[in-house]
Amino acid sequence: MPAVATARRSNRLVARVTSDDKALLERAAGLEGCSVAVFVISHVRAAAEEIVRRHDTVKLSQTESRRFVEALLAPVKAPTKRMRTALDLHRKTVIER
């Protein structure tokens, strides 16, 4: 059973589709042996996960990767006056929990 069917559902999603789209979704769901709702949710979820994965992944060229690692490994510089001011403001205005 798909993971979608095992999780407790408490929210509703409504979409209007053309009759051709509905027929296609019904046919595809039937070919996979599931309901249209399970078919749509599982396939839309997979597409959404892929989009989020692509968005969250940073791809660097070899040169960019080298520069990034060099920056990480470089000795720490003393904070500038502007940075200290920003840090003081942050400490005064942000409530830590």
Secondary structure, 3 states (H helix, E strand, C coil): CCHHHHCCCCCCCCCCCCHHHHHHHHHHHHHHCCCHHHHHHHHHHHHHHHHHHHHHCCCCCHHHHHHHHHHHHCCCCCCCHHHHHHHHHHHHHCCCC
